[in-house]
Amino acid sequence: TGSGSSNAGGNPPPVTIHTWLERVNKKKPNSFEKATVPVEAEN
């Protein structure tokens, strides 16, 4: 493990995932697609 979160035996709270999703949505979905496009293009 060693995820850096000592909660629920290593299971991060749903708040973390929710906050991450909200941040990604606020950062424009383009960022997510742009990060995945180069990976597939290199294939």
Gaussian input, Z-matrix of N, CA and C with variables (Angstrom, degrees):
# hf/3-21g

backbone

0 1
 N
 C     1     B1
 C     2     B2     1     A1
 N     3     B3     2     A2     1     D1
 C     4     B4     3     A3     2     D2
 C     5     B5     4     A4     3     D3
 N     6     B6     5     A5     4     D4
 C     7     B7     6     A6     5     D5
 C     8     B8     7     A7     6     D6
 N     9     B9     8     A8     7     D7
 C    10    B10     9     A9     8     D8
 C    11    B11    10    A10     9     D9
 N    12    B12    11    A11    10    D10
 C    13    B13    12    A12    11    D11
 C    14    B14    13    A13    12    D12
 N    15    B15    14    A14    13    D13
 C    16    B16    15    A15    14    D14
 C    17    B17    16    A16    15    D15
 N    18    B18    17    A17    16    D16
 C    19    B19    18    A18    17    D17
 C    20    B20    19    A19    18    D18
 N    21    B21    20    A20    19    D19
 C    22    B22    21    A21    20    D20
 C    23    B23    22    A22    21    D21
 N    24    B24    23    A23    22    D22
 C    25    B25    24    A24    23    D23
 C    26    B26    25    A25    24    D24
 N    27    B27    26    A26    25    D25
 C    28    B28    27    A27    26    D26
 C    29    B29    28    A28    27    D27
 N    30    B30    29    A29    28    D28
 C    31    B31    30    A30    29    D29
 C    32    B32    31    A31    30    D30
 N    33    B33    32    A32    31    D31
 C    34    B34    33    A33    32    D32
 C    35    B35    34    A34    33    D33
 N    36    B36    35    A35    34    D34
 C    37    B37    36    A36    35    D35
 C    38    B38    37    A37    36    D36
 N    39    B39    38    A38    37    D37
 C    40    B40    39    A39    38    D38
 C    41    B41    40    A40    39    D39
 N    42    B42    41    A41    40    D40
 C    43    B43    42    A42    41    D41
 C    44    B44    43    A43    42    D42
 N    45    B45    44    A44    43    D43
 C    46    B46    45    A45    44    D44
 C    47    B47    46    A46    45    D45
 N    48    B48    47    A47    46    D46
 C    49    B49    48    A48    47    D47
 C    50    B50    49    A49    48    D48
 N    51    B51    50    A50    49    D49
 C    52    B52    51    A51    50    D50
 C    53    B53    52    A52    51    D51
 N    54    B54    53    A53    52    D52
 C    55    B55    54    A54    53    D53
 C    56    B56    55    A55    54    D54
 N    57    B57    56    A56    55    D55
 C    58    B58    57    A57    56    D56
 C    59    B59    58    A58    57    D57
 N    60    B60    59    A59    58    D58
 C    61    B61    60    A60    59    D59
 C    62    B62    61    A61    60    D60
 N    63    B63    62    A62    61    D61
 C    64    B64    63    A63    62    D62
 C    65    B65    64    A64    63    D63
 N    66    B66    65    A65    64    D64
 C    67    B67    66    A66    65    D65
 C    68    B68    67    A67    66    D66
 N    69    B69    68    A68    67    D67
 C    70    B70    69    A69    68    D68
 C    71    B71    70    A70    69    D69
 N    72    B72    71    A71    70    D70
 C    73    B73    72    A72    71    D71
 C    74    B74    73    A73    72    D72
 N    75    B75    74    A74    73    D73
 C    76    B76    75    A75    74    D74
 C    77    B77    76    A76    75    D75
 N    78    B78    77    A77    76    D76
 C    79    B79    78    A78    77    D77
 C    80    B80    79    A79    78    D78
 N    81    B81    80    A80    79    D79
 C    82    B82    81    A81    80    D80
 C    83    B83    82    A82    81    D81
 N    84    B84    83    A83    82    D82
 C    85    B85    84    A84    83    D83
 C    86    B86    85    A85    84    D84
 N    87    B87    86    A86    85    D85
 C    88    B88    87    A87    86    D86
 C    89    B89    88    A88    87    D87
 N    90    B90    89    A89    88    D88
 C    91    B91    90    A90    89    D89
 C    92    B92    91    A91    90    D90
 N    93    B93    92    A92    91    D91
 C    94    B94    93    A93    92    D92
 C    95    B95    94    A94    93    D93
 N    96    B96    95    A95    94    D94
 C    97    B97    96    A96    95    D95
 C    98    B98    97    A97    96    D96
 N    99    B99    98    A98    97    D97
 C   100   B100    99    A99    98    D98
 C   101   B101   100   A100    99    D99
 N   102   B102   101   A101   100   D100
 C   103   B103   102   A102   101   D101
 C   104   B104   103   A103   102   D102
 N   105   B105   104   A104   103   D103
 C   106   B106   105   A105   104   D104
 C   107   B107   106   A106   105   D105
 N   108   B108   107   A107   106   D106
 C   109   B109   108   A108   107   D107
 C   110   B110   109   A109   108   D108
 N   111   B111   110   A110   109   D109
 C   112   B112   111   A111   110   D110
 C   113   B113   112   A112   111   D111
 N   114   B114   113   A113   112   D112
 C   115   B115   114   A114   113   D113
 C   116   B116   115   A115   114   D114
 N   117   B117   116   A116   115   D115
 C   118   B118   117   A117   116   D116
 C   119   B119   118   A118   117   D117
 N   120   B120   119   A119   118   D118
 C   121   B121   120   A120   119   D119
 C   122   B122   121   A121   120   D120
 N   123   B123   122   A122   121   D121
 C   124   B124   123   A123   122   D122
 C   125   B125   124   A124   123   D123
 N   126   B126   125   A125   124   D124
 C   127   B127   126   A126   125   D125
 C   128   B128   127   A127   126   D126

   B1=1.4764
   B2=1.5251
   B3=1.3357
   B4=1.4639
   B5=1.5201
   B6=1.3207
   B7=1.4712
   B8=1.5272
   B9=1.3078
   B10=1.4713
   B11=1.5145
   B12=1.3523
   B13=1.4765
   B14=1.5039
   B15=1.3266
   B16=1.4768
   B17=1.5201
   B18=1.3012
   B19=1.4771
   B20=1.5221
   B21=1.3024
   B22=1.4809
   B23=1.5212
   B24=1.3003
   B25=1.4727
   B26=1.5180
   B27=1.3212
   B28=1.4650
   B29=1.5183
   B30=1.3268
   B31=1.4758
   B32=1.5280
   B33=1.3131
   B34=1.4683
   B35=1.5215
   B36=1.3178
   B37=1.4669
   B38=1.5223
   B39=1.3300
   B40=1.4675
   B41=1.5221
   B42=1.3362
   B43=1.4691
   B44=1.5275
   B45=1.3284
   B46=1.4649
   B47=1.5205
   B48=1.3109
   B49=1.4690
   B50=1.5272
   B51=1.3268
   B52=1.4669
   B53=1.5259
   B54=1.3329
   B55=1.4671
   B56=1.5182
   B57=1.3300
   B58=1.4721
   B59=1.5261
   B60=1.3361
   B61=1.4727
   B62=1.5249
   B63=1.3277
   B64=1.4721
   B65=1.5231
   B66=1.3206
   B67=1.4748
   B68=1.5226
   B69=1.2972
   B70=1.4686
   B71=1.5258
   B72=1.3195
   B73=1.4712
   B74=1.5247
   B75=1.3276
   B76=1.4709
   B77=1.5275
   B78=1.3266
   B79=1.4784
   B80=1.5256
   B81=1.3226
   B82=1.4726
   B83=1.5302
   B84=1.3141
   B85=1.4740
   B86=1.5259
   B87=1.3264
   B88=1.4689
   B89=1.5211
   B90=1.3267
   B91=1.4672
   B92=1.5276
   B93=1.3225
   B94=1.4695
   B95=1.5258
   B96=1.3256
   B97=1.4711
   B98=1.5211
   B99=1.3129
   B100=1.4707
   B101=1.5244
   B102=1.3260
   B103=1.4677
   B104=1.5237
   B105=1.3225
   B106=1.4690
   B107=1.5251
   B108=1.3038
   B109=1.4745
   B110=1.5252
   B111=1.3341
   B112=1.4741
   B113=1.5228
   B114=1.3089
   B115=1.4694
   B116=1.5224
   B117=1.3185
   B118=1.4741
   B119=1.5276
   B120=1.3101
   B121=1.4640
   B122=1.5301
   B123=1.3281
   B124=1.4724
   B125=1.5191
   B126=1.3189
   B127=1.4624
   B128=1.5112
   A1=109.19
   A2=118.69
   A3=119.75
   A4=109.93
   A5=115.99
   A6=119.60
   A7=109.46
   A8=117.62
   A9=119.82
   A10=111.14
   A11=118.24
   A12=118.87
   A13=108.41
   A14=118.48
   A15=121.67
   A16=109.24
   A17=117.71
   A18=121.34
   A19=110.07
   A20=117.86
   A21=121.38
   A22=110.66
   A23=117.89
   A24=120.23
   A25=112.51
   A26=117.78
   A27=119.48
   A28=112.10
   A29=117.08
   A30=118.98
   A31=109.34
   A32=118.02
   A33=121.26
   A34=111.41
   A35=117.24
   A36=122.19
   A37=111.08
   A38=117.79
   A39=122.26
   A40=111.77
   A41=115.39
   A42=118.77
   A43=109.57
   A44=116.58
   A45=119.70
   A46=110.49
   A47=116.48
   A48=120.14
   A49=110.00
   A50=115.44
   A51=119.51
   A52=109.85
   A53=115.41
   A54=119.53
   A55=110.13
   A56=116.05
   A57=119.57
   A58=109.89
   A59=115.75
   A60=119.98
   A61=110.03
   A62=115.55
   A63=119.00
   A64=109.55
   A65=116.26
   A66=119.53
   A67=109.70
   A68=117.03
   A69=120.95
   A70=109.69
   A71=115.63
   A72=119.93
   A73=109.97
   A74=115.90
   A75=119.52
   A76=109.98
   A77=115.94
   A78=119.74
   A79=110.87
   A80=116.69
   A81=120.86
   A82=110.30
   A83=116.84
   A84=122.04
   A85=111.59
   A86=116.52
   A87=119.88
   A88=110.60
   A89=116.23
   A90=120.51
   A91=109.39
   A92=116.12
   A93=119.89
   A94=110.12
   A95=115.80
   A96=119.41
   A97=110.17
   A98=116.90
   A99=120.32
   A100=110.14
   A101=116.52
   A102=120.06
   A103=110.28
   A104=116.29
   A105=119.46
   A106=111.08
   A107=117.21
   A108=120.91
   A109=111.22
   A110=118.49
   A111=119.95
   A112=112.03
   A113=117.57
   A114=120.27
   A115=109.88
   A116=115.84
   A117=119.30
   A118=110.07
   A119=117.16
   A120=120.69
   A121=109.43
   A122=115.93
   A123=119.24
   A124=110.42
   A125=117.12
   A126=119.82
   A127=108.55
   D1=-114.97
   D2=-179.38
   D3=72.76
   D4=44.03
   D5=-179.29
   D6=-81.76
   D7=-11.75
   D8=-179.91
   D9=91.39
   D10=10.11
   D11=178.56
   D12=-131.01
   D13=115.69
   D14=179.46
   D15=-94.69
   D16=65.25
   D17=-178.37
   D18=-129.39
   D19=142.70
   D20=175.99
   D21=41.70
   D22=45.66
   D23=176.44
   D24=60.64
   D25=35.66
   D26=176.17
   D27=97.84
   D28=-1.93
   D29=178.90
   D30=-97.61
   D31=106.91
   D32=-178.76
   D33=-60.59
   D34=146.31
   D35=-179.89
   D36=-64.93
   D37=153.72
   D38=179.71
   D39=-61.50
   D40=-21.31
   D41=-179.29
   D42=-62.84
   D43=-38.65
   D44=-179.26
   D45=-62.59
   D46=-46.10
   D47=-179.70
   D48=-65.39
   D49=-40.88
   D50=-178.95
   D51=-63.51
   D52=-43.42
   D53=-179.44
   D54=-64.71
   D55=-39.52
   D56=-179.25
   D57=-64.36
   D58=-43.91
   D59=179.91
   D60=-63.01
   D61=-41.70
   D62=-179.06
   D63=-65.60
   D64=-37.48
   D65=-179.39
   D66=-67.33
   D67=-40.33
   D68=-179.83
   D69=-64.92
   D70=-40.47
   D71=-179.66
   D72=-67.20
   D73=-36.24
   D74=-179.20
   D75=-75.98
   D76=-25.36
   D77=-179.06
   D78=-84.27
   D79=11.90
   D80=-178.64
   D81=74.55
   D82=126.97
   D83=179.50
   D84=-62.24
   D85=-19.26
   D86=179.96
   D87=-58.00
   D88=-37.78
   D89=-179.00
   D90=-58.83
   D91=-42.04
   D92=-178.17
   D93=-66.80
   D94=-44.32
   D95=-178.88
   D96=-67.31
   D97=-40.29
   D98=-178.90
   D99=-63.60
   D100=-30.80
   D101=-178.94
   D102=-77.48
   D103=-23.24
   D104=-179.52
   D105=-94.56
   D106=-27.67
   D107=-178.67
   D108=-61.37
   D109=-52.49
   D110=-178.73
   D111=-57.13
   D112=-34.70
   D113=-178.92
   D114=-64.56
   D115=-43.04
   D116=-178.96
   D117=-75.14
   D118=-33.60
   D119=-178.35
   D120=-66.99
   D121=-34.52
   D122=-179.37
   D123=-70.61
   D124=-23.97
   D125=-178.08
   D126=-62.98

